Amino acid sequence: MQIRALSVSEVNQYIKRILTGDPILAHIHVKGEISNYNPHSSGHMYFTLKDKSGRISCVMFRSNCERLKFVPGEGMNLICKGYISIYERGGQYQLYVNDMEPAGMGALYMAYQQLKERLEKEGIFDVKHKKPIPYIPKKIAVITSPTGAAVRDIISIILRRFPGAELYIFPVSVQGEIAVPSIIDAIKMCNDFSDIDVAIVGRGGGSIEELWAFNEEEVARAIFNSDIPIVSAVGHETDFTIADFVADLRAATPSAAAELVVPNIIEIKEYMNSLEKRLLYSIDVKTNTLRQRLSLTENNHFFKYPLNPIYEKQQYIDDLVQKLNKSLKTKKEFKEKHLMHIGERLNALSPLSIFSRGYSIVRDENEKIIKSIEQVEKDQVLNIGLIDGKIDCKVIKYAKEARTIV
């Protein structure tokens, strides 16, 4: 009997039925190192799992990729869960991956580490972005589950430590699918609310899966973009979430957050009493010091005789006036003597002085002084000036006298 020849497609379909019908290959976990990682624009993921001696082609469709909490990468050791089947068009078998997790590390922890590293590089955790927590807030928002023990602890501690604070509870879901949008909406609503001074965002303890809403990037960015300072209070002291790193202050527990956001009213009163005592003591010291200074001022010579400096200045002016008058008198006497001396000299040279000794001055009709007989003629009219008047005369005779000069 001749065996019927099968087409390639029929062979591939037969192999596919065998592979998918095998109970082991239908639900298999494969461990290996990822290589040839190729995330396609369609959302599907193509890669190869390999070990030291073999490799297998893998595909993960978009619907499964969207459920991953972390981002696979080249060289990462993974445990892939899925089934073995054949890609009929290519004629090769491959692993169809439904889920995966890092080998030796949970998928959630891997996602946590990847997001933490990415946001840290972006600078969201930098101290320079941290807003200060007010020392005495008037209005406090609490964003948490309304039914958990955390909200009761927060309310109890805040009202005990600082009864004057106003509390505003923003109820949210802290785990599950609606937790992330619920927390984000509450943070936005809190920022839109009037005069909130600080907000506590958190929940009680739990597993990493239960705390996961506070590891989501959307929640981290909502905390970062908040204008109100936010205190993160998630889980127990050993639990760290992305919200803790991005918040303005991290509290180990919700109870610790309540203690951090408000001061103890008893401690404040004690501190105020201490300040009052210090203030009163400072006032007493200052008052005593001023009294001593006042006493010294009252007994001070200048304070007793305030006009003495003026009198001294007046005396100084009187001395100056006296010296000035003396100087003027001396100067006047000197000038008077000098003037008399000059007058005597001028008097000696004066023509009147000559007249007093019997001399006279002869002038012609042109008032020209006659010094020699050669300047006159007979019958010429001359004017003779004497000490007490003038004489007009006519030349009758003149003769030249011989003089001997010794």
C-alpha positions as CSV (number, residue, x, y, z in Angstrom):
1,M,0.0,0.0,0.0
2,Q,1.4,3.4,-1.0
3,I,1.6,6.0,1.7
4,R,-0.1,9.3,0.9
5,A,2.3,12.2,0.7
6,L,1.5,15.1,3.1
7,S,1.8,18.7,2.3
8,V,4.1,20.9,4.3
9,S,1.1,22.6,5.9
10,E,-0.4,19.2,6.9
11,V,2.9,18.2,8.5
12,N,3.1,21.4,10.4
13,Q,-0.5,21.1,11.6
14,Y,0.1,17.5,12.7
15,I,3.2,18.5,14.7
16,K,1.3,21.4,16.2
17,R,-1.4,19.0,17.4
18,I,1.2,16.8,19.0
19,L,3.0,19.6,20.7
20,T,-0.2,21.3,22.0
21,G,-1.6,18.0,23.2
22,D,1.4,17.2,25.3
23,P,0.6,17.9,29.0
24,I,4.1,19.0,29.8
25,L,4.6,21.2,26.7
26,A,1.1,22.8,27.2
27,H,2.1,24.2,30.6
28,I,5.8,24.7,30.7
29,H,8.3,26.9,32.6
30,V,11.5,27.6,30.8
31,K,14.5,29.2,32.4
32,G,17.2,31.0,30.3
33,E,19.0,34.1,29.3
34,I,17.1,36.5,27.0
35,S,18.8,37.5,23.7
36,N,17.9,39.0,20.4
37,Y,15.3,41.0,22.3
38,N,13.0,42.7,19.8
39,P,9.9,44.6,21.0
40,H,7.8,45.1,17.9
41,S,5.8,48.2,17.1
42,S,2.7,46.0,17.2
43,G,3.2,45.5,20.9
44,H,4.3,41.9,20.5
45,M,7.6,40.8,21.9
46,Y,10.1,38.5,20.1
47,F,13.2,37.1,21.7
48,T,15.3,34.0,22.2
49,L,15.9,32.1,25.5
50,K,19.3,30.4,25.6
51,D,21.6,28.6,27.9
52,K,25.1,27.2,27.5
53,S,24.1,24.5,25.0
54,G,20.8,25.5,23.4
55,R,18.3,28.1,22.5
56,I,14.6,28.4,21.8
57,S,12.6,31.1,19.9
58,C,9.9,32.9,22.0
59,V,7.0,35.2,21.3
60,M,4.9,37.1,23.8
61,F,1.7,38.8,22.4
62,R,0.7,42.3,23.3
63,S,-2.1,41.4,25.7
64,N,0.3,39.4,27.8
65,C,3.0,42.1,27.5
66,E,0.7,44.8,28.9
67,R,0.4,42.8,32.2
68,L,4.1,42.8,32.9
69,K,5.2,44.8,35.9
70,F,8.8,45.1,34.6
71,V,10.6,45.7,31.3
72,P,12.6,42.7,30.0
73,G,16.1,43.5,28.7
74,E,19.0,41.9,26.8
75,G,21.0,39.4,28.9
76,M,18.3,39.2,31.7
77,N,17.8,35.7,33.2
78,L,14.1,34.9,33.0
79,I,11.6,32.2,33.9
80,C,9.0,32.2,31.1
81,K,5.7,30.5,31.5
82,G,3.7,29.3,28.5
83,Y,3.3,26.5,26.0
84,I,5.3,25.0,23.1
85,S,3.7,25.2,19.6
86,I,4.8,25.5,16.0
87,Y,4.7,28.6,13.8
88,E,3.2,26.9,10.7
89,R,4.3,29.6,8.2
90,G,7.9,29.4,9.3
91,G,7.9,25.7,10.1
92,Q,9.6,26.2,13.5
93,Y,8.5,25.5,17.0
94,Q,8.7,28.2,19.6
95,L,7.7,29.1,23.1
96,Y,4.5,31.1,23.4
97,V,5.0,33.1,26.6
98,N,2.0,34.0,28.7
99,D,4.0,35.4,31.7
100,M,7.5,35.8,32.9
101,E,9.5,36.8,35.9
102,P,13.2,37.4,36.6
103,A,15.0,34.3,37.7
104,G,16.0,34.6,41.4
105,M,14.0,37.8,41.7
106,G,10.3,38.5,41.7
107,A,8.7,40.4,38.8
108,L,7.3,43.0,41.1
109,Y,10.7,43.6,42.8
110,M,12.3,43.8,39.4
111,A,9.7,46.4,38.3
112,Y,10.3,48.3,41.6
113,Q,14.0,48.4,41.0
114,Q,13.7,49.5,37.4
115,L,11.3,52.3,38.1
116,K,13.3,53.4,41.1
117,E,16.5,53.6,39.0
118,R,14.7,55.5,36.2
119,L,13.1,58.0,38.4
120,E,16.3,58.5,40.4
121,K,18.2,59.3,37.2
122,E,15.4,61.7,36.2
123,G,16.0,63.6,39.5
124,I,12.6,63.2,41.0
125,F,14.1,62.0,44.3
126,D,16.5,64.9,44.7
127,V,16.4,66.8,48.0
128,K,16.2,70.1,46.2
129,H,12.6,69.2,45.2
130,K,11.5,68.4,48.8
131,K,9.0,70.9,50.2
132,P,9.3,71.8,53.9
133,I,6.7,70.4,56.3
134,P,5.1,73.2,58.4
135,Y,5.9,73.0,62.1
136,I,2.3,73.7,63.2
137,P,-0.1,72.8,60.4
138,K,-3.7,74.0,60.8
139,K,-5.3,71.7,58.2
140,I,-4.1,68.2,57.6
141,A,-5.3,65.9,54.8
142,V,-5.2,62.1,55.2
143,I,-5.3,60.1,52.0
144,T,-5.8,56.4,52.9
145,S,-8.4,53.7,53.2
146,P,-11.3,54.8,55.4
147,T,-11.7,51.3,56.9
148,G,-8.1,50.3,57.8
149,A,-6.4,50.6,61.2
150,A,-4.0,53.2,59.7
151,V,-6.6,55.9,59.5
152,R,-7.8,55.3,63.1
153,D,-4.2,55.4,64.3
154,I,-3.5,58.7,62.4
155,I,-6.6,60.4,63.7
156,S,-6.1,59.2,67.3
157,I,-2.4,60.3,67.5
158,I,-3.0,63.7,65.8
159,L,-5.9,64.7,68.0
160,R,-4.0,63.5,71.1
161,R,-0.8,65.4,70.2
162,F,-2.4,68.5,68.8
163,P,-6.2,68.8,69.4
164,G,-6.4,72.1,67.5
165,A,-5.6,70.6,64.1
166,E,-8.3,70.2,61.5
167,L,-8.4,66.8,59.8
168,Y,-9.7,66.1,56.3
169,I,-10.1,62.5,55.3
170,F,-9.9,61.7,51.6
171,P,-11.0,58.0,51.4
172,V,-9.2,55.9,48.7
173,S,-8.7,52.3,47.8
174,V,-5.1,51.3,48.7
175,Q,-4.9,48.1,46.7
176,G,-6.4,46.5,43.6
177,E,-7.1,47.9,40.2
178,I,-8.8,51.1,41.2
179,A,-6.2,52.0,43.8
180,V,-3.9,54.0,41.5
181,P,-6.5,56.3,40.0
182,S,-8.2,56.6,43.4
183,I,-5.0,57.8,45.0
184,I,-4.1,60.2,42.1
185,D,-7.6,61.7,42.2
186,A,-7.4,62.2,46.0
187,I,-4.0,64.0,45.7
188,K,-5.4,66.3,43.0
189,M,-8.6,67.0,45.0
190,C,-6.4,67.7,48.1
191,N,-4.5,70.3,46.1
192,D,-7.7,71.9,44.9
193,F,-9.0,72.1,48.5
194,S,-8.8,75.3,50.5
195,D,-5.6,75.9,52.6
196,I,-4.4,72.3,53.2
197,D,-1.0,72.6,54.9
198,V,0.2,69.0,54.6
199,A,-1.1,65.6,53.4
200,I,-0.4,62.1,54.7
201,V,-0.6,59.4,52.0
202,G,-0.3,55.8,53.0
203,R,-1.7,52.6,54.4
204,G,-0.9,49.8,56.8
205,G,1.5,47.0,56.2
206,G,1.1,44.2,53.7
207,S,2.9,42.2,51.0
208,I,4.7,43.8,48.1
209,E,1.6,43.0,46.0
210,E,-0.7,44.7,48.5
211,L,1.5,47.8,48.6
212,W,2.1,47.9,44.9
213,A,-0.2,50.9,44.2
214,F,2.4,53.0,45.9
215,N,5.1,51.7,43.5
216,E,3.3,52.8,40.4
217,E,4.8,55.6,38.3
218,E,1.5,57.6,38.1
219,V,1.2,57.8,41.9
220,A,4.9,58.9,42.2
221,R,4.4,61.7,39.6
222,A,1.2,62.8,41.3
223,I,3.1,63.1,44.6
224,F,6.0,64.9,42.9
225,N,3.6,67.4,41.2
226,S,1.7,68.2,44.4
227,D,1.9,71.8,45.6
228,I,1.1,70.5,49.1
229,P,3.9,68.8,51.1
230,I,3.2,65.1,51.2
231,V,4.3,62.6,53.9
232,S,4.5,59.0,52.7
233,A,3.4,56.5,55.3
234,V,3.2,53.1,53.6
235,G,3.5,49.8,55.4
236,H,5.9,48.9,58.2
237,E,9.3,50.4,59.0
238,T,11.1,47.9,56.7
239,D,8.8,48.6,53.8
240,F,10.1,51.0,51.2
241,T,8.0,52.1,48.2
242,I,8.6,54.5,45.3
243,A,6.2,56.9,47.1
244,D,8.6,57.0,50.1
245,F,11.4,58.3,47.9
246,V,9.4,60.9,46.0
247,A,7.5,62.2,48.9
248,D,8.7,65.3,50.8
249,L,9.0,63.2,54.0
250,R,9.0,59.5,54.6
251,A,7.4,58.1,57.8
252,A,8.2,54.5,58.8
253,T,4.5,53.9,59.7
254,P,1.2,55.7,59.5
255,S,1.5,56.3,63.3
256,A,5.0,57.8,62.8
257,A,3.6,60.0,60.1
258,A,1.0,61.4,62.6
259,E,3.7,62.2,65.0
260,L,5.8,63.9,62.4
261,V,3.2,66.2,61.0
262,V,2.1,67.8,64.3
263,P,4.0,68.7,67.4
264,N,3.1,67.6,70.8
265,I,0.9,70.2,72.5
266,I,2.4,69.4,75.9
267,E,5.9,69.9,74.6
268,I,4.9,73.2,72.9
269,K,3.4,74.4,76.2
270,E,6.5,73.5,78.1
271,Y,8.6,75.1,75.4
272,M,6.4,78.3,75.6
273,N,6.8,78.3,79.4
274,S,10.5,78.0,79.0
275,L,10.5,80.9,76.5
276,E,8.4,83.0,78.9
277,K,10.8,82.4,81.7
278,R,13.8,83.2,79.5
279,L,12.0,86.4,78.2
280,L,11.2,87.6,81.8
281,Y,14.8,86.9,82.9
282,S,16.1,88.8,79.8
283,I,13.8,91.7,80.6
284,D,15.0,91.8,84.3
285,V,18.6,91.7,83.2
286,K,18.0,94.4,80.6
287,T,16.1,96.6,83.0
288,N,18.8,96.3,85.7
289,T,21.4,97.1,83.1
290,L,19.5,100.2,82.0
291,R,18.9,101.3,85.6
292,Q,22.7,101.1,86.3
293,R,23.4,103.1,83.1
294,L,20.8,105.7,84.2
295,S,22.3,106.0,87.6
296,L,25.8,106.5,86.1
297,T,24.4,109.0,83.8
298,E,22.6,110.9,86.6
299,N,25.9,111.1,88.5
300,N,27.9,112.0,85.6
301,H,29.6,115.5,85.7
302,F,28.4,116.4,82.3
303,F,24.8,115.5,83.1
304,K,24.9,117.5,86.3
305,Y,26.3,120.6,84.6
306,P,25.0,120.4,81.1
307,L,25.7,124.1,80.3
308,N,29.3,123.9,81.2
309,P,30.5,123.0,77.7
310,I,28.6,126.0,76.4
311,Y,30.1,128.3,79.1
312,E,33.5,127.0,78.2
313,K,32.9,127.8,74.6
314,Q,31.7,131.3,75.5
315,Q,34.7,131.8,77.7
316,Y,36.9,130.8,74.8
317,I,35.1,133.3,72.5
318,D,35.6,136.0,75.2
319,D,39.3,135.3,75.3
320,L,39.4,135.5,71.5
321,V,37.6,138.8,71.5
322,Q,40.0,140.2,74.2
323,K,43.0,139.0,72.2
324,L,41.5,140.5,69.0
325,N,40.8,143.9,70.7
326,K,44.3,144.0,72.1
327,S,45.7,143.1,68.8
328,L,43.7,145.8,67.1
329,K,44.7,148.4,69.7
330,T,48.4,147.5,69.2
331,K,48.0,147.6,65.5
332,K,46.2,151.0,65.7
333,E,48.9,152.5,67.9
334,F,51.6,151.3,65.5
335,K,49.7,152.7,62.5
336,E,49.2,156.1,64.3
337,K,52.9,156.4,65.1
338,H,53.8,155.4,61.6
339,L,51.3,158.0,60.3
340,M,52.8,160.8,62.5
341,H,56.3,159.9,61.2
342,I,55.1,160.0,57.6
343,G,53.3,163.3,58.3
344,E,56.5,164.8,59.8
345,R,58.5,163.8,56.7
346,L,55.8,165.2,54.4
347,N,55.6,168.4,56.4
348,A,59.4,168.8,56.1
349,L,59.1,168.5,52.3
350,S,56.0,170.7,52.0
351,P,56.2,174.1,50.2
352,L,54.4,175.6,53.1
353,S,57.3,174.6,55.3
354,I,59.6,176.4,52.9
355,F,57.4,179.5,53.1
356,S,57.6,179.5,56.9
357,R,61.3,179.8,56.6
358,G,61.0,183.0,54.5
359,Y,61.1,181.5,51.1
360,S,58.7,182.3,48.2
361,I,57.8,180.9,44.8
362,V,58.0,183.1,41.7
363,R,55.8,182.2,38.6
364,D,55.3,184.0,35.3
365,E,52.0,184.7,33.8
366,N,51.8,181.1,32.6
367,E,52.2,179.8,36.1
368,K,55.7,178.5,35.2
369,I,58.1,178.6,38.1
370,I,61.0,181.0,37.6
371,K,64.2,179.5,38.6
372,S,66.7,181.8,36.9
373,I,67.0,185.5,35.9
374,E,67.5,184.2,32.4
375,Q,63.8,183.4,32.4
376,V,62.6,187.0,33.0
377,E,62.6,190.2,31.1
378,K,62.3,193.8,32.1
379,D,58.7,195.0,32.7
380,Q,57.6,191.3,32.8
381,V,54.7,190.6,35.2
382,L,55.5,188.0,37.8
383,N,53.5,186.3,40.6
384,I,55.2,185.7,44.0
385,G,53.7,183.1,46.2
386,L,54.1,183.7,50.0
387,I,53.0,181.7,53.0
388,D,49.8,183.7,53.4
389,G,49.1,184.9,49.8
390,K,50.3,186.1,46.4
391,I,52.0,189.3,45.1
392,D,51.8,190.5,41.5
393,C,54.8,192.6,40.5
394,K,56.7,193.9,37.5
395,V,60.4,193.4,36.8
396,I,62.2,196.7,37.0
397,K,65.7,195.5,37.1
398,Y,67.5,192.2,37.4
399,A,71.2,191.3,37.7
400,K,73.0,188.1,37.7
401,E,75.0,187.4,40.9
402,A,78.2,185.5,40.8
403,R,78.2,182.4,43.2
404,T,81.1,180.4,44.3
405,I,80.5,176.8,44.8
406,V,82.7,175.2,47.4
